[in-house]
């Protein structure tokens, strides 16, 4: 008997995606987001989540997709990534999906070449395809360093100097 995975389904850029439910701490309406200078273009900024500063990544921008949806339906999935909270802005959050592991197929060849670093599989559910994402791979090591630097207010001179020297 195949294992059943629980996933959080959401839509962005007109497509359906899902991440493991264990990585999602909560889903919130889009709060006020403060821009942070000198960060990747897909980082919308930071939000205050009950006293914690959380970087918010626009998934549409990160995946190179156009925003499709209504501003009212946008949500932020608050995820835990390597012990830190990260917000993932999506067009809408749909539902909890229960998917048998044997229904998940590896990404097709073209996706494997282009998005292999963060697409872990694809599953067919009724009338739609759902792309499974590995959130920990959505950000490169360089992106994570830049985010950490921005969150620290740029107060990490040893890394800043190392970046300038290279």
matplotlib code that plots the C-alpha trace (Angstrom):
import matplotlib.pyplot as plt

x = [0.0, 1.3, 2.1, -0.3, 1.4, -0.4, 0.4, -0.7, -2.0, -1.8, -2.0, 0.5, 1.1, -2.0, -0.6, -1.2, 1.7, 2.0, 4.5, 4.6, 2.2, 5.0, 6.9, 3.9, 3.5, 0.5, -1.2, -2.0, -3.6, -1.0, 0.1, 2.0, 5.3, 8.4, 10.8, 14.5, 17.1, 19.7, 17.8, 16.8, 13.9, 11.7, 12.0, 9.0, 10.4, 9.8, 6.7, 6.1, 4.5, 3.7, 7.0, 9.2, 10.6, 9.9, 11.3, 8.5, 9.3, 7.0, 6.8, 5.5, 8.6, 10.9, 9.6, 9.6, 5.8, 3.3, 1.0, -2.5, -5.2, -7.0, -5.1, -7.7, -7.0, -3.2, -1.8, 1.5, 2.4, 4.7, 7.2, 10.0, 13.2, 16.3, 15.0, 14.0, 10.6, 10.1, 7.0, 6.0, 3.5, 1.1, -1.9, -4.2, -4.0, -6.5, -6.7, -4.9, -4.3, -3.9, -1.9, -0.7, 3.0, 2.7, 0.6, 3.6, 5.6, 9.1, 9.1, 9.2, 12.5, 12.2, 11.3, 14.1, 16.6, 15.1, 13.6, 15.2, 16.6, 13.1, 10.5, 10.4, 7.4, 4.1, 0.8, -2.5, -5.5, -8.9, -8.9, -5.5, -1.8, 0.0, 3.7, 5.4, 8.1, 11.0, 11.0, 14.5, 15.9, 14.0, 16.7, 20.4, 23.1, 23.9, 20.2, 20.1, 23.3, 21.8, 18.5, 20.4, 22.5, 19.4, 17.6, 20.7, 20.5, 23.7, 25.7, 27.9, 31.0, 33.1, 30.8, 30.3, 34.1, 34.4, 31.8, 33.5, 36.9, 35.6]
y = [0.0, 3.4, 6.1, 9.1, 12.5, 15.6, 18.7, 22.4, 23.3, 26.8, 28.7, 31.1, 32.3, 30.5, 27.1, 24.8, 23.9, 22.1, 21.8, 19.3, 20.3, 19.9, 22.9, 25.2, 26.8, 29.0, 30.8, 34.6, 37.4, 39.6, 42.0, 45.3, 44.5, 46.7, 46.9, 46.1, 47.7, 45.6, 42.3, 40.0, 41.3, 38.4, 39.4, 41.7, 42.7, 41.8, 41.4, 41.5, 38.3, 38.7, 40.4, 38.3, 39.7, 37.4, 37.8, 37.5, 36.0, 36.5, 33.0, 34.3, 36.4, 33.7, 31.3, 33.8, 33.7, 36.5, 37.3, 36.0, 36.5, 39.0, 41.0, 40.1, 36.4, 36.6, 34.8, 34.4, 30.8, 31.0, 28.2, 27.0, 26.7, 25.5, 26.8, 30.2, 31.5, 32.6, 33.9, 32.7, 35.0, 33.1, 34.1, 32.0, 29.1, 26.3, 23.3, 20.4, 17.7, 14.0, 12.3, 8.7, 8.7, 6.3, 9.0, 11.4, 11.2, 12.6, 15.9, 15.6, 16.0, 19.7, 20.6, 18.4, 20.5, 23.9, 23.5, 20.4, 22.2, 22.9, 20.7, 17.3, 15.8, 16.2, 14.6, 14.5, 15.3, 15.2, 18.0, 19.6, 18.9, 19.9, 20.7, 19.7, 22.1, 21.7, 25.1, 24.6, 24.6, 27.7, 29.8, 29.4, 29.6, 33.1, 34.2, 32.9, 34.9, 38.0, 37.5, 37.0, 40.0, 42.1, 40.8, 41.7, 45.2, 44.8, 44.4, 41.5, 43.3, 40.1, 38.7, 42.0, 42.4, 38.8, 39.5, 42.6, 40.9, 38.1]
z = [0.0, -1.0, 1.6, 1.6, 1.6, 2.9, 0.9, 1.0, -2.4, -3.8, -7.1, -8.5, -12.0, -13.1, -12.1, -9.2, -6.8, -3.5, -0.7, 2.2, 5.0, 7.6, 6.1, 6.4, 9.8, 8.9, 6.0, 6.5, 4.5, 3.0, 5.8, 5.4, 3.8, 4.2, 1.3, 2.0, -0.3, -2.2, -2.1, -5.0, -7.1, -6.0, -2.3, -1.6, 1.7, 5.3, 7.4, 11.1, 12.3, 15.9, 16.6, 14.3, 11.1, 8.2, 4.7, 2.0, -1.3, -4.3, -5.8, -9.1, -9.5, -8.2, -10.8, -13.6, -13.9, -14.4, -11.4, -12.2, -9.7, -7.5, -5.0, -2.3, -2.7, -2.3, 0.7, 2.5, 3.3, 6.4, 6.1, 8.2, 6.3, 8.1, 11.4, 10.1, 9.0, 5.4, 3.8, 0.4, -1.4, -3.6, -5.7, -3.6, -1.2, -2.0, 0.2, 1.9, -0.6, 0.2, -2.5, -2.7, -3.2, -6.1, -8.0, -8.0, -11.2, -11.7, -13.6, -17.4, -19.1, -20.0, -16.4, -15.2, -17.2, -16.3, -12.8, -11.5, -8.5, -7.0, -8.8, -7.1, -9.0, -10.6, -9.7, -11.6, -9.5, -11.2, -13.7, -12.9, -12.6, -9.4, -9.3, -6.1, -4.9, -2.6, -0.9, 0.5, -3.1, -4.2, -2.8, -3.7, -1.1, -2.4, -2.1, 1.5, 2.4, 0.8, 2.7, 6.0, 5.4, 4.6, 7.7, 9.8, 8.4, 6.5, 9.7, 8.5, 7.3, 7.0, 4.3, 2.6, 2.2, 1.0, -1.6, -2.7, -2.9, -5.3]

ax = plt.figure().add_subplot(projection="3d")
ax.plot(x, y, z, "-o")
ax.set_aspect("equal")
plt.show()
